[in-house]
Amino acid sequence: MTGPLGHALLDGKSVVVTAAAGTGIGAAVARRCLDEGARVVLSDSHGRRLDEAAGKLSGEYPGRVWAVPCDVTDEDAVQKLIKTAADRCGRIDVLVNNAGLGGNRPVIEMADEEWHRVLDVTLTGTFRCTRAALRHMIAQGGGGAVVNNASVLGWRAQAGQAHYAAAKAGVMAFTRCTALDVAAYGIRVNAVAPSLATHPHLSKVISEEELAGLAAREAFGRAARPWEVATVVAFLASDYASYLTGEVISVSSQHP
């Protein structure tokens, strides 16, 4: 299941989604935005997966899908992504910052390189893409929305996740402050904070046993499906959320 039928929430809008290839939240967001009537520019650092995702979606939504490879740690690549998206779509209405990098390592065993890599992709990458998109949104007359993918770990503790949690807490604070920076231009900046959304690649960084334990903590006794996070992203990107900015919406049923 990919979620409920679309209701034209993003009809005619142009959306850029980072880390949109594969089977996770980014791919679900791209599909949901297309279901809601948007034109979508997919981006990812994995070229082969990006081409596969774009090819499949182009067949289902002809004329409304483009793909631009981008490593969010590379400023030149970010600039190319935003410029290409604006050129192909005419404007940028929505940016969804989904790119992030996790891992599982206790602080006492964590190398500087691990720490910096997670923060560079997850937090600084969000900053780079947001800065570039906001400049375009302002130049085209203002208006638009940015939706960041944070995590409940920005609020809650979990062993082995100090780097990831610090990065996601940073995304939350960045969201709130940036919202104030651009409110005068009619641009909204919000975030979602999922607890656990299952997809095949998640087991590469978290053991099956730990995933089962985390799912058991959820009130529904299961993890979220990526489309369940994507529907909230689409809401925040749409005019239905016209008076929301600087907010972090928890997409979670987790209890203490």
N, C-alpha and C positions, 0 to 999 in steps of 0.2 A: 504494500500500500504506500502511495506517495502523498497522502493527505486528502483533504476535502477539495471539491471542485473550486476553481478560481472564480473570483467575483470582480475582475477588472480593477483591483486595487491599485495596480501600477500601470494601467493602460497608457501606452504612449511614452512611458518614461524610459530613460537609458540608465542601466545599472551595471556597475563594475563589481565583480566578485573575485577576491583573491583566494588562492588555494581551493579552486573550484573543481579540480579534477578528482577522480576517484569515487569513493562511495560514502564520504563523510558529510559533515554539516555543510561545507561549501558547495558540494554538488547538489545537495538537497535545496539549498538556498537558490542556486541558479535555476533549477527546475521550477521551484515555487514562483520565482519572479516571472519566469516565462508563462506559467499558468495564469498569472495575474496580469498578463498583457504587455510586459516590458520587453525592451530590446536588451540583450545581455552580452556583456563582454566578459568571457571567462579568462582567468589568469591562473597560472600555476608554474612552479619551477620544474615540474616533471613534464618534459616535452611530450613524451609518448602518451602518457595518460591524458594530457591536455588535448592532444589531437584526437584521441579516441572519444573523449567526452564531448568535444565540440562536434565531431562527426555524427555521433548519435543524436545529439540534441538538434543539430541543424536539419536532420531528416524529419524530426518531429515538429520543429518550429522553423520552417524555412524562412530565410531572410531576416531572422531576428537574433542570430547567434554569431559571435566572432570570438576568436581565441588569440590571446597575446601572451607569450611566455614572459614570466617575470620572477626574478629572485628579489624578494622585498628587502634583502640586505644590501642591494646594489642600487644606489641612487640613480644612476643613468638608466637602469632598467625600469625603475619606478616612473621616471619622467617619460620614458617611451610608452609605457602602459597607458598613462593618463592622456598623453597627447594622441596616441592612436585611437583610444576609445572616443575622445572628443571629436576627432576627425571623422571616424566611421559613423558615429551616431548623431553628430551635429551638436551635441551637448552632453554633459554628465549630470544626471539628476540624483543618483544614489551611488554611494560607495559602501560596499560591505567588506570590512576588514576581517577576513577569516583566517589568514595565515598565522600559524603558531607552531611552536615546537615544544614537545614535552620530553620526558625522560623520568627515570626513577633512580635516584642516587642520594644517599644520606650526605648531609653537609660535610661531615668529617672525611668523606671519600671523594668529594666533588672537586674536580680540577677547575682552574680558572677558565679554561677553554670551554668546558661544559656550561658554566654559569653564563659566560659572555654570549655563547651561541644561542642559548634559549632566550635571553633577553633581547638580543639583536633581532631575531626573527619575530618574536612574539610582541614585544613592546616597541622597540625602535622601528621595526617594520611597519607597525600600525601608525606610528608618528610620520614616517616618510610618506606613506601612501595618502594619509589624511592631509598632510600639508600640501602635497601636489594637487589633490582633488579639490581642496578648498580654494586654492588660488584660481583654478578653472571656474569653479562655481561662482566666485565673486566676480571674476572677469566677465562672465556671461550674464551678469545682472543680479546675482544672488538667488536665494532659494535653493532647496535641495536637502538631502539628508545623508548622514553618515551613520552606519550601524556597525559597532565593533563587537567582536566575539570575545567576551571575557570568560569567567568561570566562577563557580561558587568557591573555588579554592582561593579566590581573591578575598574571601571572608573567612573561610574555614581552614583548619589545619589538617594536613595529611602527611604522614611520614614519607620521606624521600622526594618531596615535591617542592622544596624550598625555592629553587630557581623558577619553576613554572608558576608557583603561587605568587611569588614576588612580581613576576612579569604581568600576571593577570590582575593583581591588585593595582599595578601601575596603569594598566589599560583602563581600569575603572576610574582612577583619579584623572588620567588624561582625558577621558570622556567628559567628566564633569567640568573641568577647566576649559577645555576646547569649546564646549557648548556655550560658555559665557563669552569667549573670544569672538564667536561668529554669530551670535544671536541677532546683532544689529543688521546683519545681511539676510536675515530670514532663513538661515541654515540651521538645521537641527542635528544634534549629535547625541546618540544614545547607544546603549549596549545591551546585549543579552548575556546572562550568566548561567549556562547550562551546568547541571551537576554531572550527569553521565549520559552520553549519547553513544549507542553502540554502532560500530561499523567494523569491517574485517581488519583494518589496519591497526585498530586500537590494541589488539592482542600482541602487537610487536613491541609495545612499550610497557604494557601492564599484563601480568600473568592472568590466566583464566581464573585461577583461584581468587585472586584479588578482585577481579572484575565481578565475580559472583558475590563476593562479600559486599562490594559497593552497591550492587543492584539490590541486595537484600535490605539495605538501609533505606531504600526508597519506599515511600508510602504505598506506591502501587506494586511494590515487589519486583520491579523490573526497571531497566534503563529506559531513557527516552529513545525514541526513534529519531533519526536525523530530521525527518520532515516535521516532527513536532517542534523542533527548535526553529526550523525554517519558516513556519507559519508566523511565529512571533517576530522574526526578522522582517518579514514582508509587511506586517502590521506597522512596525516602527518606521519602515521606509515609506509608508503610504501617508496620504493626507488624513487618514483616520487618526493618526497620531500627531496632528498638527500643533497641539499645545504641549507636547512632551519634548523636553530637551534636557540633557544632563542626567538622564535617568539610567539606571542599571536594572533591568528586569530579570529576576531569577526565573529560569525555566527549569524547575526542579520540584520533585516531591520528596526530597530528602529530609529526614528528621534527625535530631541529634543522636 
